Amino acid sequence: MSDTDARAALPRTDALLADADVVRAATGRSPEQVRRVVRGVLSRARAGELAVDAVRPEVLHALAAPASSLTPVLNATGVVVHTNLGRAPLSEKAVEALVAAAGHTDVELDLATGRRGRRGSGALVALLEAVPGAEAALVVNNAAAALLLAATALAQGREVLVSRGEMVEIGDGFRLPPLIESAGARIREVGMTNRTALRDYEDALGPDTGLVLKVHPSNYRVTGFTGSASVRELAGLPVPLVVDAGSGLLAPDPLLPDELDAATALADGADVVLFSGDKLLGGPQAGILLGRAEVLERLRRHPMARALRVDKLTLAALEATLRGPVPPVPAALHLDPAEHRRRTAAVREAVGAGEVVPCVGRVGGGGGAGVELPGVALAVPEACAARLRSGSPPVVARVEGGRCLVDLRCVAPEDDARLAEAVRAALVEG
Ligand SMILES: *Cc1c(COP(=O)(O)O)cnc(C)c1O
């Protein structure tokens, strides 16, 4: 075949894009991604790098191969912030921003002057607009990194005062004291497990005190005969007060009355409040620090800040989360009960089996310990749970009381049909 004949024998881009097998192989990819793959394969064929009859198999292969081994799953557990499922799913706007930032961006360039710009200033401005009580903002890799940076910059070689009631384990064996100690600071425990008063901090305060750390109990509760010093009381001490608010509420949420929010902590006098970006805020993994300009400037200028900084993708997704419509996490938290029932009944209808039962959702390890989110779930036989997990898409449901509960709270409404299909397949297998 001459070159001209070979080129004439190549399928047309449009024909490939309309090919039923190609459409099926491209599940989950955007039309733009599919077009890019098809064009790429065709151009290799035109360049003679690929035989003409290898074009279609090559396209199918490229489209069907997952881009990474991380498999998207449907979270039907009813646990809103599920650390093992990647915590917060990003909003559509945040995904858009992430993709747009994936190439070259002006992350550290002022396009107007051509000079170097402040890295990620858009996300920082969005944070300050969201929490007007903050003088300055800083974003690092996660809340643990934020804590490490604060302890290093403010208390290296000195003491960090922490209440005995706030010596927490974050999860997966990571505990607060070793983290603080790895910053070269010493933990000085004050008070008792159930009760700590301002007086306990005052007694421990000395020339060696670097900072007072208040950790909000987001994943546990101390109840009974208890007491702790408030942020407002601790703010009167003559050393920096750092508040680890953990779960990332920017302002009070009536649904979570016991959760400490950033605006309140700052209004009560905290010098720095830090929290996660991917818990209740519903954004990308990040550690956000808000507070007094002078203190945050010390943190920003510390050499360790450079080692903990975030990439342009995080900055883009964080800014879009803050500016965009309500992200999936707060939406799942505040899901309208009537809507929850209606969607669950519709899925039950599509599946043609199972029973709609009451089901209590949870905020998750990210915060709101003990808070119950009343709702409903579709109950199917327990054996379905494992089949759902190994299905496509994998569905992670909850096993409770000998049944498998499929809770739609954290499932995006546009995924209801895929969820119903997955449940139907899991029931048929049994
Ligand atoms: C979750 C949590 C952390 C850790 O946050 P990461 O962003 O996962 O590092 C720290 N402190 C508290 C109180 C938390 O709830």
PDBQT file of the ligand as one rigid body, heavy atoms in Angstrom, charges set to zero:
ROOT
HETATM    1  C1  LIG A 501      -7.976  15.580  61.241  1.00  0.00    +0.000 C 
HETATM    2  C2  LIG A 501      -7.277  16.338  62.306  1.00  0.00    +0.000 A 
HETATM    3  C3  LIG A 501      -5.913  16.625  62.172  1.00  0.00    +0.000 A 
HETATM    4  C4  LIG A 501      -5.099  16.140  61.009  1.00  0.00    +0.000 C 
HETATM    5  O1  LIG A 501      -5.467  16.723  59.817  1.00  0.00    +0.000 OA
HETATM    6  P1  LIG A 501      -4.781  16.305  58.445  1.00  0.00    +0.000 P 
HETATM    7  O2  LIG A 501      -5.239  17.341  57.495  1.00  0.00    +0.000 OA
HETATM    8  O3  LIG A 501      -5.250  14.931  58.119  1.00  0.00    +0.000 OA
HETATM    9  O4  LIG A 501      -3.301  16.338  58.665  1.00  0.00    +0.000 OA
HETATM   10  C5  LIG A 501      -5.308  17.354  63.176  1.00  0.00    +0.000 A 
HETATM   11  N1  LIG A 501      -5.998  17.776  64.246  1.00  0.00    +0.000 NA
HETATM   12  C6  LIG A 501      -7.322  17.537  64.399  1.00  0.00    +0.000 A 
HETATM   13  C7  LIG A 501      -8.035  18.056  65.609  1.00  0.00    +0.000 C 
HETATM   14  C8  LIG A 501      -8.007  16.824  63.434  1.00  0.00    +0.000 A 
HETATM   15  O5  LIG A 501      -9.328  16.572  63.569  1.00  0.00    +0.000 OA
ENDROOT
TORSDOF 0
